[in-house]
């Protein structure tokens, strides 16, 4: 968010009002308790959090996307089971669950 605020040229106006979430704390807790009025976090962290209203994603041209990957160790003891898990997580059946939790399926 800091780089975005700088990009917009509003650092001097906004920075005094910013509060960085302390290590181990959760953004949704800071918002729900009223310590902050607005917060930015991964959608999957906010979408079902009690005590807050998820408004929506940032526009795509300023959105930061987290990409998750899977790999199987070359010496895995059960590579077929690992492949089955990866296939299940990336298959069409998992897509609705992935979307439900605020992420985009592959």
N, C-alpha and C positions, 0 to 999 in steps of 0.2 A: 504494500500500500504506500509505503514511503516514496518509492520511485514513481508511482502513479501521481501522487500529490505533487512531487517535484515536476513531473512532466506537464501537469496542468498549470504550473506556476502559482500555486496557492499555498506553498509551504509556510510562509510567514503567518498567514491567517489561520491555518489549520493545525500546525504542529503544536502550539500551546494547548490545544484541546485534546490531543491524542493521548491514549493510554495503552501501553503495550501490556498484553496479558503476561503475568508472571509465569515463569517456568512451572509446569505442573498444574496450572489453572486452566480452566476451559472457557473459551469465549462465550459460549451460551450461558454459563453460570454468571459471568460478569454482567451480561445483558439482563438476565432474568432477575438478578438481585438489585438492578437499578444503578450499579456502579458505572455503567456506560449505557448510552441511549441507542447506539448503533454499533454493529460489529461486522467484520468481514472474516469469513472462514470458509472452508470447504463446504459445499452444499450438503454433503452427506453428514457432516457434523451438526448442521443447523436444522435441517428439514423436519426432524421429529423431536427437537429439543423442547421440553416443557417450559413455559413461561416466556417464550419469544414468538414473534411473528416473522416467519421467513418471507421476505419480500420477493426475492428472485435473484437470478444470476446477474453479474455485471455484463455489459455488452461484450460481444465476442472479440472485438478488436482490443479490449483491455483485459479480458479474462485470462487468468493463468490456469492452465489445465495440468492436473496431475495424472500421469499415465502409469498404470500398473502393468507389470510384466511378469511372466512366469518362465521358469527354466527348470530343467531336470538335470541333475548331476549325472555326468557321464558314467559314474560307477554306482548309480542308484540301485538299491537292493530290490526295489519293486518298480521298475520304470513303467510297466504297463499300468499299474495302479496310479502312478503319478500322471501319466498321459490321460487316463480316464478322468482324473480330477480336473486337470486343466481343460479338457474338452467339456466337462460339465459346467465349469465356471464361465466358459466362453461361448457356450451353445445357446440356441434360441430359447430353451426352457428357462435359463437363468436370466434372460433379458428383462423380464417383468419384475423380478425381485431386485435386480440391479437398479432399475429405474425407480422402484419404490423407495429405495434408500438414497436417492439423489445423485446417482452416478449414471454415466452413459455407457451402455453396453458396447462391446466391440463390434 
